[in-house]
Amino acid sequence: MVSQADSDLIDSLSTRIVTEFRNETFPNEFILKHPEIFLDHQWINMTKLRQFISQKGIEGSQARVEVKVEVHSACIKKEPDSNIQLTPVQLTGSFRTRVLHEEGHEVLELLSDDDEIMSDNFTLKPPTVTKMEEKTVAVGAAHVRSESVDDVMLAFDPSMFTELSETNWTDSDMTTSVIEEAFQVTTELRVGRVEYLDKIPLVWPIPQTPTSFILDLRDKKFLVRKQGDIPVVVTPDFLIKNKDQDSWTGGTGRADSTSRVCFQPGFPSVVCWRTRLVCRGAYACEAINDDLINIERYDLDPAPRDRILKAKQVTRVEERSTAEQRAATFLNVCHSTGCKAIGANGKQCTGKPMMKEKPRGQTDRGHRYWIACSGWNLDCKKNHRTRGIPDDIDEDILAKLMTGKPLSEGNDTNECSLILPSHVGRKQALCPHPHIQNGRSDKRMAIKSYPCLSRRTIYIPVDTSKRFALVTNPKCIPHNHPMPCISKASYETKAVYQKCVEEAGVLGATVQKVDQAPSTKALLNGNTPGQYNSALYNECIKQGIVWHVKTKKNPAGLGVTGVFDLYQRELAELKSKDRYIHSFITTREGGTLIFTCVPSLLKLIHEVTSFECDVTFKRVEGLNEWEMVIYYPPVQRAITIARVYINKADTEHYTQLFDELQALTLNLTGKILGFLRLTFGGNLLCMNADMEAAQILGAGRSFLRTLDPEFSGINISKPEELLAYFVRVCLTHSKRGVLDFKLLVSAPDYKCLLNFPYMKSQEELDEFTTFVASLAIKKINDWWSHKIGSSWIIPCILGSQSKILPEHWSTTPATTNVGESQHHWTNTLTGIGLPLLEGIQTARRVDEQVAAEVEASLATGILKNTQTSLFHRQLRASQRVATTIRKSREMEFLQENIGSVKQRIEAEKAFRKASLDQQHVYEERLKSMSSATGQARMSVQSYQEANNLRQKIDNEKHLRRESTAKQKVLADELKTISTSATGRPLQAVHAVKQSNTTLEASSSGRVSDVFSEAQDETDLSYHKKAHNFSDAEKLEMDLDPDADSEPLPESALEQDFHMPDQFQQEVFSWNTPQSGPPSDFTEGFSLDSDDPSFTDMLNDYSFDFQSDSNLALDLDLGQGSTSFDTFSDPFNCSDSVFDPSYHYGHKGQHAFSSASDFEADALNMSTSSDQGLPYLGVFLPSPNVPSSPPPPSPPSTGAVEVASATSRSSLKRIATTTVSADFHESFILPQEQRRKRFKPSRLGV
């Protein structure tokens, strides 16, 4: 409120001076936008007004205008006939009056004797007086009491309606009673029955028998007042039309003549207004199915409406089911809005949407085209409508539809099902559903009105105290459209939801908060809003109700005007310590600054050494919120001590912000807002901020004015130079620019770039500059040039370059994480996207609660959170760092796994290609041999060579099959790794279900982990420094016990061979001296040797082969010869079979596909000229089948050279030679069914 002294001062000023003061205080744009603010004197800031008067040199005496007051005596005209005597009329007897409310005014009506005609055939019920309409009026010298509602003679008797009506009210929870008796309602209308209703139905029937409906609204719940300057009780016809889901057009009947209406047979008639209504029909798409819309409706039959609902569901499904309908829908979207561009002639663009190819054939999201406006030209380039084409839209189909070309047959859409509620009407002009007719969809279907001829007349007593009505349907004309859905919210429904909003809390209310509030469920008897009334399923209706409640509580609005009104009221009514809005500033450039804080929280700035400031954009609409945050150690919590709402972000705006912040701090706390290095009495060491240059430079300009050179010893004049003394830029924000470089440089270089804020000296800074230049990447060079070229960025990031003292630098926060967390915390408590006034009010509620909690913690010593000490904060910070490192390593591991598996897949592909090429070579050699011999009989040697070639060809095919299986396993493994959370394969990858599929080694001789899990009872192992190969991939480890006096490590010796049921065995070679043969292999493999050293060597490494297979191979290595003493049946071998030029199997690997084909195998024997050592290329397994004993002497196999006597005996695996032989008992065929290519025992040399 303006004081009397201030009011006198304002009155003493002329309008010109006040107007001039207003124009200098507020920008012209603000004045034009909010003229209502200046209708009174509440907008005047008296402090600023006095300063203005002082600056202009205006004195009160000069401003005051003295007005001379003339005194005149009133003259009364005298009539010539002054002898007329006025005698007051004496009132005798009694008379009756009635008070009416018309257009907000009370009208006193004198009732005549014949207004109410008494009849002898009915009796009056004793009247009851209510307080609602009881009034006392004075007429002349007499005082009489007006009639109340129940003083009126009733026109019907509810107790006489004893028979229940058969009317089914469907959606309305009500039953009615009826009197089946014909009577004359008016002189023109006669009905055969009358029904009594004490509730307002949602939908009214039209009985085929002429019927009138008495609607009794005397219950107080129907006493609804329309809001306004003077609340007025609404009439019964308003309530009927408001709740009716059908829409009607027509007047209130006040301009029509009145009529005497009989409500019930035998009761007197009542003078009534007539409200004549015509049904507005329905609105539907012009392509609607006629069977859905053309319905004759008398009774309330929901079946046609149910068919419409089902058809709508089908339509929604169909429009998403084909690419053509999706494209047609998007075409409707393109045509839904006009182009807003303004041409050179000042007129709006009339261009149409068109598809335009992207420049240089570029593709984006799989599309080469985009939607442009055909009205674009060189004279009108800006603000034309454009759209990108969504991912799920086919460009070719869209192009046809847009140019009017027909689609192929069979793409036409079915008839539409869109019917709109009649109260919506033409608010929706076009159908949103796609319509493809004759293959074209270039025309949108319009919403068409389907008029209805149904009529309704509502009779309302002229006497407004009589709260009842009579509803009739002249001529009983039925509706020609289905029953509407219950989508219209009546006054009653809106009132209930308004109550829910108020109970849940208007401040910060949203539909979601109101719906989920416990008070809402209690008010709605445990129901959700939609369950209470189906209209409240509609979010738009509920949003409108919430907005209505908010604006009702804040008449000035929820935007800037509403905030200014609240500021003015607080300024007039509250002391400064109780205010929350402390300053409202508008600048000449159209800027706005609204300063808010709780003074007790702002005072805490003098007890800390730093503060953080940042802008958040999500919480309020229209303006951004600048937060000033501190961490207050006495209560161990982060606190927002001030909030400023701004609409600009330039340096000048921030300079004014910090200037006003310093002034408010001094005014509210009595101390300056100052820095320790700059001015006497300052306590702050630094200001933490992000990389926003305007904010930092604005702070520099503002605090430069507080610099005391004598106290600080700092003599500078530029704000940029001062920033290094008190500003510290957040490390997190300073690194964000580097994150974009991750894919441009290697991992070490990226790490080096990321660590630039930690450089300790100028030398490191120079080296880093050189390093950035050496990368020769423009994007990185531009980034660093921006940093190094600024006079304040590097000093505010690097502690080594800052002017803040090192001991101060180490005790201030390195990031603005506290401020960022406060943004999120406030948003959680208040919500986001709030109107400005609501955002300020919700923030006030939060800040005042924080102030109370801080005060309580200081008084009681009880902290709100005991886990926010320095120890706990550092602990959580270290845990976050550890988690980040762990996730980073997991990601690296994931990438390594994926890369490794991909490489192995590519290796399998390359091997199959090489194997196929090798097979072609063998096939060419075999073909040339066949061509060379022609029809002649092939020699035994040629026959054997051809046989070897065929075996090699079969082997290559077999290896490729193995490789394909291996690649499939690797592909599954890659898929699992890619979907694993940590990059490691899921456990299921290592477990392979037993199947009849042969588990085979890969082309490289390595077997995936999956094979190591598929084990049968057949187990090949040995102990005592045993080699444990749980993973078949480790079989390629080169075990060399003969290495130059260096024993094998225990980790390499202690291995365990696990063999699959197909019996895959590793290949070793023996290098033995002439002095003696090798020792003995237990069970199934025996070697006779007289060489003790060799025997000792074998025993030392304990090669104890255990197998269920019957394999007996007696090698007698003597002087210069090797003899194969015993081979179990059916094996026979001859040295003539061997081909020294070929290692059987890829990299020495050999596999037998079936025992039935196994008669003999070529042992790959060769002699090295320099070492002279023969080697065995394969172990030959024999299946568990009965076999004949070995013959007394083996067949001749020829002499084989052996190593010299000086060679050490050794048992060494050939690193690159892995040969496997695969058998299973189920593959063994009877002897007579085996395919025999040759019999080595019968072949001569």
LUMROSE-300469 format. One record per residue (C-alpha): residue in one letter; x, y, z. Coordinates in steps of 0.25 Angstrom, whole numbers, plus 2048, in hexadecimal, padded with zeros to 3 digits. Example, Ala and Ser with C-alpha at 12.3 -4.5 7.8 and 13.67 -1.06 7.14 Angstrom:
BEGIN
a8317EE81F/s8377FC81D/
This chain:
BEGIN
m800800800/v80580E7FD/s80681780A/q7FF82480B/a80C82C80A/d80F8247FD/s8018267F8/d8028357FA/l80F8367F3/i80A82E7E7/d7FD8377E7/s8078437E7/l80D83F7DA/s8078427CC/t8038377C3/r80F83B7BA/i8198387C4/v81382B7C9/t8128277BA/e82182B7B8/f8258237C4/r81D8177BF/n8248177B2/e8328187B8/t82F80C7C1/f8288037B8/p82B8007A9/n82180479F/e81E7F579B/f81B7F17A9/i8127FD7AB/l80A7FA79E/k8097EB7A2/h8047ED7B0/p7FC7FA7B1/e7F47F57BC/i7FF7F77C6/f7FF8067C5/l7F08087C8/d7F480B7D6/h8008107DE/q8048027E3/w80F8017D9/i81780D7DE/n82380B7E5/m8248177EF/t8338167F1/k8368167E2/l82B8217E0/r83282A7EA/q83F8287E3/f83982C7D6/i8338387DC/s84083C7E2/q8488397D5/k83D8427CD/g83E84D7D7/i82F84C7D9/e8298527E6/g81C84F7EC/s81785D7EC/q81A85F7DE/a8138527DA/r8078557E2/v7FB85C7DB/e7F28657E3/v7E48647DF/k7DB86F7E3/v7CE86A7E9/e7C28727E6/v7B68727EF/h7A88737E9/s79B8717F0/a7928677EA/c78686C7E2/i7798657E2/k76E8677D7/k76186A7DD/e7548657D6/p74986F7D3/d73F8677DA/s7448667E8/n7378637EF/i7368547EB/q73684C7F8/l73D83E7F8/t735835801/p73C827804/v73481B800/q73081280C/l732804809/t7277FB80E/g7267EC80E/s7327E3809/f7397E27FC/r7437D87F7/t7517DB7F0/r75C7D27EA/v76B7D57E8/l7717D17DB/h77F7D17D6/e7817D67C8/e78E7D97C2/g7957DB7D0/h78A7E47D5/e77F7E27DF/v7717E57DA/l7657E77E3/e7587E17DD/l74B7E47E3/l7427D87E1/s7337DA7DD/d7287D27E3/d7267C97D7/d7347C57D5/e7317B97DC/i7237B37DA/m71F7AA7E5/s71779E7E3/d70E7957EC/n7137887E7/f7217887ED/t72778C7FA/l7337947FE/k73F78E805/p744796811/p74F79F80C/t75D79E812/v7667AA813/t7747A980E/k77F7B3811/m7837B3802/e7797BC7FD/e7737C3809/k7737D2808/t76C7DD80E/v7687E9806/a7627F7809/v7577FD801/g75380B806/a75080A815/a74D7FB814/h7577EF816/v7537E280F/r75B7D580E/s75D7CF800/e75B7C17FC/s7657B67FE/v7677AA7F5/d75D7A17FC/d7537AC7FF/v74F7AA7F0/m7437A17ED/l7497947E7/a7447907DA/f7467817DC/d7477777E7/p75376D7E6/s74C7647F0/m7417617E6/f74B75B7DC/t74B74C7E1/e74C7447D5/l75B7427D0/s75E7467C1/e76373C7B7/t76C7467B1/n77A7417B1/w78474D7B3/t7907457AF/d79C74E7B3/s7947557BE/d79474E7CC/m7857517CF/t77774C7CF/t76A7547CC/s75C7527D0/v7507557C7/i7417587C6/e73A7527BA/e73075D7B8/a72D7667AC/f72C7757AF/q72D7827A9/v73B7887AC/t7387957A4/t72D79A79B/e735794790/l73C788796/r73577B79B/v73D76F7A1/g7397617A4/r7427607B0/v74B7677BA/e7587627C0/y75E7687CD/l76E76A7CE/d77676F7DA/k78376E7D2/i7887747C5/p78B7697BB/l7977697B2/v78E7657A5/w77F7677A4/p77675D79C/i76B761793/p760758796/q75775478B/t74B756794/p74A766797/t7507677A4/s7547737AD/f75F7727B7/i75E77A7C5/l76C77D7C9/d76C7807D8/l7797897DC/r77578E7EA/d7817867F0/k78C7907F4/k7967897EC/f78F78F7DF/l79179D7E5/v79C7A07DC/r7A17AE7DB/k7A87B47CF/q7B57BB7D2/g7B67CA7CF/d7B67D77D6/i7A97D37DC/p7A77C47DD/v7997C07D7/v7927B37D9/v7917AD7CB/t7837A97C6/p77E79A7C4/d77F79A7B5/f78E79E7B6/l7907927BF/i7897897B6/k79178D7A9/n79E78D7B1/k79D77F7B4/d7967797A8/q7A077279F/d798776793/s79A78478E/w78E78E78C/t78D79B786/g7827A678A/g7807B1793/t77C7B27A2/g76E7B679F/r76F7C37A6/a76B7CB799/d7607C1796/s7527C279C/t74E7BB7A9/s7457AF7AA/r73C7A97B5/v74179B7B6/c73B78F7BE/f7467867C4/q73D77B7C9/p72E7777C7/g72577E7D1/f72F7897D5/p72F7977D2/s73679D7C6/v7437A57C8/v7477B17C0/c7547AD7B9/w75F7B17AF/r7607A87A3/t76E7A479E/r76C79E790/l77879678C/v77C78F77F/c78778377F/r794787779/g795779773/a7A3773771/y7B077676A/a7B776B763/c7C1769757/e7BB76A74A/a7C075C747/i7B9756752/n7B2749751/d7A374D750/d79F741758/l7A6747764/i7A0755763/n79275375E/i78B74E76B/e77D75076F/r77E75277E/y772753788/d77674B794/l78474B799/d78A73F792/p79973E793/a79B733788/p79D73D77D/r7A7745785/d7AE738788/r7AF73577A/i7B6742777/l7C0740782/k7C473377C/a7C573976F/k7CE744774/q7D773A77A/v7D873276D/t7DB740766/r7E674376F/v7EC73576D/e7EB73675E/e7F174375C/r7FE73E762/s7FE73175B/t80373474D/a80E73D747/e80474473E/q7FB74974A/r80774D752/a80B756746/a7FD75B744/t7FC75F753/f80A766752/l80476E745/n7F977274E/v803777758/c80A77F74D/h7FD786749/s7F8788757/t7FE796759/g8017A174F/c80E7A874C/k8117B4755/a81B7BB74C/i8187C9748/g81B7CD73A/a8217DA734/n8137DF732/g80F7DD741/k8067D273F/q8077C4745/c80D7B973C/t8037B0735/g80C7A5731/k80A797732/p81278C738/m81B78572E/m82777A72E/k83478072C/e84177872A/k84C77B734/p85978272E/r864779728/g85C76D729/q85D76C738/t855762740/d85076474F/r84975A757/g84875274A/h84175D742/r846765736/y83A76F736/w834779740/i827781740/a82978F73C/c81F79A738/s81C79D729/g81B7AC72C/w82A7AD72F/n8317B7726/l83C7C1726/d8337CC72B/c82D7C4736/k8377BA73D/k8347BA74C/n82A7B3755/h8257AA74A/r82079D750/t82979174F/r828783754/g831777754/i82B769750/p82A75F75B/d83175275B/d82574A759/i82075174C/d82374C73E/e828757736/d823751729/i81574F72E/l81575D734/a819763727/k80E75C71F/l804761729/m80976F72A/t80977171A/g7FB76A719/k80075E712/p7F8751715/l7FD74671D/s7FC738719/e7EE73171A/g7EA72B728/n7EF737730/d7E273E732/t7DE740740/n7D173C746/e7C674574A/c7C974F755/s7C374D763/l7C675B769/i7BA762770/l7BD76E779/p7B5772786/s7AB77C782/h7B078678C/v7BD786784/g7B678A777/r7BF79076D/k7CB792776/q7D178776E/a7CF78A75F/l7D777E758/c7D877075B/p7E576B760/h7E475D75B/p7EA75974D/h7E0758742/i7E5751735/q7DB75072B/n7DE74B71D/g7EC74B721/r7ED75A724/s7ED761731/d7F077072C/k7E3775732/r7E0775741/m7D2771746/a7CA77C74D/i7C277B759/k7B477C755/s7A778075D/y79C77675E/p79077E763/c78577876B/l77777C76B/s77477877A/r76E783783/r76D786791/t76579079A/i7697937A8/y75F79B7B1/i7657A37BC/p75C7AA7C6/v75E7B97C5/d75E7B97D4/t76D7B67D6/s76B7B17E4/k7647A57DE/r76F79B7DB/f7697917D2/a7677907C3/l75E7887B9/v7657827AD/t75D77E7A0/n760779792/p75677F788/k75177577E/c75A76B783/i76476C778/p77076277A/h77F765779/n78576176C/h79375E772/p79875477C/m79975778B/p7A675F78E/c7B175B797/i7B27617A5/s7BD76A7A2/k7B77777A6/a7BA77C7B5/s7AF7827BC/y7AF78D7C6/e7AE7827D1/t7BA77A7CB/k7C27877CA/a7BF78B7D8/v7C377E7DE/y7D077E7D7/q7D278D7DB/k7D17887E9/c7DB77D7E7/v7E57887E1/e7E37917EE/e7E57857F7/a7F17807F0/g7F778F7F0/v7F57997E6/l80479D7E6/g80C7957DC/a7FF78D7D9/t8007847CD/v7F677A7C7/q7FF76E7CB/k8017747D9/v7F27767DC/d7EF7687D6/q7F97617DF/a7F67697EC/p7F07617F7/s7E676C7F9/t7E076A7EB/k7DD75B7EE/a7D775F7FB/l7CE7697F4/l7CA7607E9/n7C67547F2/g7D374C7EF/n7D174E7E0/t7DA7547D6/p7D57617CF/g7D27597C2/q7CB74E7CA/y7C37597D1/n7BF75F7C4/s7C375B7B6/a7C57697B1/l7D176A7BB/y7D87607B3/n7DB76C7AA/e7E87727AE/c7E477F7A7/i7D87817AF/k7E077F7BC/q7EB7897B8/g7E07937B5/i7DA7927C3/v7E87937C9/w7EB79F7C2/h7DE7A57C5/v7E07A37D4/k7EE7A97D3/t7E97B67CC/k7DE7B77D6/k7E87B87E1/n7F17C17DA/p7E87CB7D2/a7F47D37CD/g7F97C77C6/l8047BD7C7/g80E7C47BF/v8167D17C0/t80A7D97C4/g8067D07CF/v8147D07D5/f8157DF7D4/d8077E07DB/l80C7D67E6/y8197DF7E7/q8117EC7E9/r8087E57F4/e8147E07FC/l81B7ED7FA/a80F7F4801/e80B7EA80B/l8187E3810/k8257E7816/s8327E480E/k8357D8817/d8287D1814/r8287D4805/y82C7CA7FB/i82C7D37EE/h8367DE7F1/s8387E57E4/f8317E67D7/i8397EC7CC/t8367EF7BD/t8417F57B4/r8407FE7A8/e8447F279F/g8387EA7A4/g83F7E27AE/t8397DD7BB/l8407DA7C8/i8377D47D4/f8407D27E1/t83A7C87EB/c8407C37F8/v83E7C0806/p8467CA80E/s84B7C0818/l8517B780E/l8577C3806/k85E7C6813/l8667B9813/i86F7BE807/h8777C5812/e87B7B8818/v8807B080C/t88C7B2803/s8867B07F6/f8797AF7EE/e8747A97E1/c86B7AF7D7/d8647A97CB/v8587AB7C2/t84D7A07C1/f8437A07B6/k8397967B9/r83179A7C6/v82A7A67C1/e8247AB7B4/g8277B87AD/l8337BC7B6/n8407B47BA/e8447B27C9/w8517B67CE/e8557AF7DB/m85F7B37E5/v8647A77ED/i86D7A47F9/y871798801/y86F79C810/p878793818/p872796826/v86578E821/q86C786816/r86378980B/a8627917FE/i85979D7FE/t8537A67F4/i8547B47FA/a84F7BC7EE/r8477BA7E1/v8477C57D6/y83D7C37CA/i8437C97BE/n83F7CA7AF/k84C7CE7A9/a85A7C87AA/d8647D37A5/t86F7DA7AC/e8677E67B0/h85C7DE7B5/y8657D67BE/t86C7E37C3/q85F7E97C8/l85C7DC7CE/f8697DC7D7/d8677EA7DA/e8597E87DF/l85E7DC7E7/q8697E47EE/a85F7EF7F1/l8547E57F7/t85F7DD7FF/l8637EA805/n8557EF808/l8507E180D/t85C7DC815/g8637E9818/k8707E4813/i8777E5805/l8777DA7FB/g8867DA7F9/f8937D27F6/l89E7D07FF/r8A97D47F5/l8A17E07F0/t89C7E87FB/f89C7EA80A/g8917E3811/g8907D8806/n88F7CA80A/l88E7C27FD/l89A7BB7F6/c8947B87E9/m8877B77E0/n8857AA7D9/a87E7AB7CC/d87D7A37BF/m8837A87B2/e8787B27AF/a8807BE7AB/a8757C97AC/q8737C57BB/i8827C57BE/l8847D27B7/g8787D87BE/a87D7D47CB/g88B7DA7C8/r8857E77C4/s87D7E87D1/f8877E47DB/l8927ED7D4/r88A7F87DB/t88D7F27E9/l89C7F17E6/d8A47F87F1/p8B27FA7EB/e8B87FF7F8/f8B37F3800/s8B57E87F5/g8C17ED7EE/i8BB7EA7E1/n8BB7F57D7/i8B37F17CA/s8A87F87C2/k8A37ED7B9/p8997E37BF/e89F7D87B7/e8AC7D97BE/l8A47D97CC/l89E7CC7C9/a8AA7C47CC/y8AA7C97DA/f89C7C47DE/v8967BB7D3/r8987AC7D2/v8917A57C6/c88B7977C9/l89478B7C4/t8897837BF/h88478E7B6/s8927917B1/k8947837AD/r8877827A5/g88D788799/v89777C798/l88C771798/d88977478A/f898770786/k89776278B/l89575C77D/l89F765777/v8AC76177E/s8B2755784/a8AF751792/p8BC756798/d8BA763791/y8AC764796/k8B07627A4/c8BB76D7A2/l8B177779D/l8A77737A9/n8B27767B3/f8B57847AE/p8AF78B7BB/y8BA7847C4/m8C678B7BE/k8D078F7C8/s8D97997C1/q8DA7A27B6/e8E47987AF/e8D978E7AF/l8CF7987A9/d8D979B79E/e8DB78C79C/f8CC78A79B/t8CB795791/t8D678E788/f8CF78178A/v8C1786785/a8C878C779/s8CE77F776/l8C1778775/a8BE781769/i8AF78076B/k8A778D769/k89C78A773/i8A678877E/n8AF794779/d8A379D779/w89F798787/w8AC79B78D/s8AE7A8786/h8A27AD78C/k8A77A979A/i8B57AE799/g8B17BB791/s8A87C079D/s8AF7C87A8/w8A67C17B3/i8A27B37AF/i8AF7AC7B2/p8B27B37BF/c8A47B07C4/i8A67A17C1/l8B479E7C4/g8B97A07D2/s8C77A27CE/q8C27AE7C5/s8B87B47CF/k8BB7C07D8/i8B37BA7E3/l8BD7B67EE/p8C17A77EE/e8BC7A57FC/h8AF7AB7F8/w8AE7A37EB/s8AF7967F2/t8A47987FC/t89979D7F2/p8907937EA/a89678F7DC/t88878D7D6/t87A7937D7/n8747857DA/v86D78B7E7/g8667957DF/e86278B7D4/s85D7827DF/q85478D7E4/h84E78F7D7/h8497817D6/w8457817E5/t83C78E7E3/n8367887D6/t83277C7DE/l82B7837E9/t82478E7E0/g8237887D2/i82778D7C5/g8217967BA/l81979E7C4/p8137AC7C2/l81C7B77C7/l8147BB7D3/e8127AC7D7/g8217AA7D5/i8247B57DF/q8197B17E9/t81E7A27E9/a82C7A67EA/r8287AF7F6/r8227A37FD/v82F79B7FB/d8387A6800/e8307AA80C/q83079B810/v83F79A80E/a8407A7817/a8387A1822/e840794821/v84D79B822/e8497A382E/a844796835/s85178F832/l85979A838/a85179B844/t85078C847/g85C787841/i85477C839/l85877B82A/k84E77881F/n85876F819/t864769821/q86B763814/t86F77080E/s87C773816/l88977580E/f88D766811/h88076180B/r88076A7FF/q88E7667FC/l88A7587FE/r87F7597F4/a8877617EA/s8927567EA/q88774B7E8/r8827537DC/v8907547D7/a8927457D9/t8857417D2/t88874A7C6/i8957437C5/r88F7357C6/k8857397BC/s88F73E7B3/r8977317B4/e88B7297B2/m8897317A5/e89772F7A0/f8967207A4/l88971F79C/q890726790/e89C71D791/n893710791/i88A715786/g89771877E/s89D70B781/v89170377D/k88F70B770/q89E70876C/r89C6F976F/i88F6FA766/e89770175B/a8A26F675D/e8986EB75A/k8936F274E/a8A16F4749/f8A56E574C/r8996E0744/k89D6E8738/a8AB6E3739/s8A66D573B/l89D6D672F/d8A86DB726/q8B16CF72B/q8A66C5728/h8A56CB71A/v8B46C9718/y8B26BA71D/e8A66B8713/e8AF6BE708/r8BA6B470B/l8B06A970B/k8AA6AD6FE/s8B76AE6F8/m8BB6A06FC/s8AE69B6F7/s8B06A26EA/a8BF69C6E9/t8BB68E6EB/g8AE68E6E2/q8A96806E0/a8B66796E4/r8B66726F1/m8BC67A6FD/s8C8676703/v8C8673712/q8D067F715/s8C768870D/y8BB681714/q8C1684721/e8C469271E/a8B6694718/n8B068E725/n8B969872D/l8B36A3725/r8A569F727/q8A869E736/k8AE6AC736/i8A26B172F/d8986AA739/n8A16B0744/e8A06BE73F/k8916BD73E/h8906B774C/l8996C3751/r8906CD74B/r8846C6752/e88B6C775F/s88E6D675C/t8806D9759/a87B6D3766/k8866DA76D/q8826E8767/k8746E576B/v8786E3779/l8806F0779/a8756F7773/d86C6F377F/e8776F6788/l878704782/k869707783/t86A703792/i87670B795/s86F71778F/t863716797/s86A7137A4/a86A71E7AE/t87971D7B1/g87E7187A4/r88170A7A9/p8796FF7A3/l86D6FA7AB/q86F6ED7B2/a8666E67A8/v8706E879D/h87A6DE7A3/a86F6D37A5/v86C6CB798/k8616C1798/q8656B3794/s8606B0786/n8646A677B/t86B6B2774/t87A6AF774/l8826B977C/e88E6BC773/a89A6C5774/s89C6D176C/s8A56D3760/s8B06D9768/g8B06CD771/r8AA6D577C/v89D6D1783/s8936DB789/d8906DB798/v8836D5795/f8896C8791/s8916C679E/e8836C57A5/a87E6BA79C/q8856AE7A2/d88169F7A2/e8866937AB/t8926927A1/d89D69A7A8/l8AB69C7A4/s8B46A07B0/y8C169E7B7/h8C66A27C4/k8D36A57CC/k8D76B27C6/a8CB6AF7BD/h8C76B97B2/n8B96BE7B5/f8B26C37A8/s8A46C77AD/d8A36D17A1/a8A66CA794/e8AC6D778F/k8B86D5798/l8BC6C9790/e8C46D1787/m8CE6D4793/d8DC6CF78F/l8E16C679A/d8F06C4798/p8F66BC7A4/d9036BC79C/a9066CB79B/d9146CE79E/s9156CB7AD/e9096D37B0/p8FE6CB7B6/l8F06CE7B3/p8E86D67BD/e8DF6CF7C6/s8D36D77C0/a8D66D17B3/l8D96C37B8/e8CD6C17C1/q8C36C07B6/d8B76B67B5/f8B26B17A7/h8A36B07A6/m89F6A979A/p8916AA793/d88969D790/q88E69E782/f89C69B787/q8A46A7782/q8B36A5786/e8BF6AE785/v8CB6AA77C/f8D96A9781/s8E66A577A/w8F169D780/n8FF6A077E/t907693783/p91668F783/q91B68377C/s91E67C789/g91067878D/p90167978A/p8F7680793/s8F067B79F/d8E36767A2/f8D567D7A1/t8CB6787AA/e8BE6727A5/g8BC672796/f8C9678792/s8D6671794/l8E4674790/d8F066B792/s8FD672795/d90B66E79B/d90F67C79D/p90F6807AC/s91068E7A9/f90468E7A1/t8FC6867AA/d90068F7B6/m8FB69B7AE/l8EE6947AB/n8EC6907B9/d8F069E7BE/y8E56A47B6/s8DC6997B8/f8D56987AB/d8CA68E7B0/f8C068D7A5/q8B36877AA/s8A86857A0/d89C67C79E/s8A167A78F/n8A966D78C/l8B5673786/a8C266B785/l8CE67077D/d8DB66A780/l8E667377B/d8F466C77A/l8FE677778/g90B670775/q91867476E/g91467B761/s907675760/t8F9676765/s8EF66A766/f8E166A769/d8E065D771/t8D165C774/f8C566376F/s8B7660774/d8AD65B76A/p8A9660760/f8B566975E/n8C0666754/c8CA66F74F/s8D5670745/d8DF67B743/s8DC67C734/v8CF682738/f8D668E73E/d8D769C737/p8E26A473D/s8DE6B0736/y8D06B173D/h8CD6B374C/y8BF6AC74E/g8B56B7752/h8B76C6753/k8C36C975B/g8C56BA75E/q8B76B7762/h8B06AA75D/a8A26A6760/f89B69975D/s88D69B759/s88868D75B/a88F680760/s888678755/d89267F74B/f89D67D754/e8A667274E/a8B367974F/d8B9687751/a8C568D74B/l8CF68F756/n8D669C753/m8E5698754/s8F06A1750/t8FF6A2752/s9066AF754/s9136B074D/d9196B8759/q9136B1765/g9106A475F/l9046A2768/p8F869B763/y8EA69F769/l8DD69976A/g8D26A1764/v8C669B76B/f8C1693777/l8B8688771/p8AD68577A/s8A5678779/p89667777E/n89266E789/v88E662780/p893653781/s8A0652779/s8A9646775/p8B664577C/p8C264B775/p8CA64276B/p8D763C76F/s8DE646766/p8DB65275F/p8DB654750/s8E765B74A/t8E766974B/g8F466D745/a90067474C/v8FE681752/e90A68A756/v90B68E765/a91369876C/s92269776F/a92769177B/t92B69E780/s91D6A3781/r9166A578E/s90969D790/s8FE6A7791/l8EF6A7791/k8EB6B478A/r8DD6B8785/i8DE6BF777/a8D86CD77A/t8D26CE76C/t8CD6C076A/t8C06BC771/v8BA6AF76B/s8AD6A9771/a8A669D76E/d89769C771/f88F690774/h88368B77B/e87D67D77D/s871681776/f879683769/i87F675768/l87966D75D/p87965E75A/q886659753/e87E656746/q878664745/r88566B746/r88A673739/k89866E736/r8A067772D/f8AD66F72F/k8B4664737/p8C266873B/s8C565A740/r8C3655732/l8CB65F72A/g8D965E726/v8E4668726/
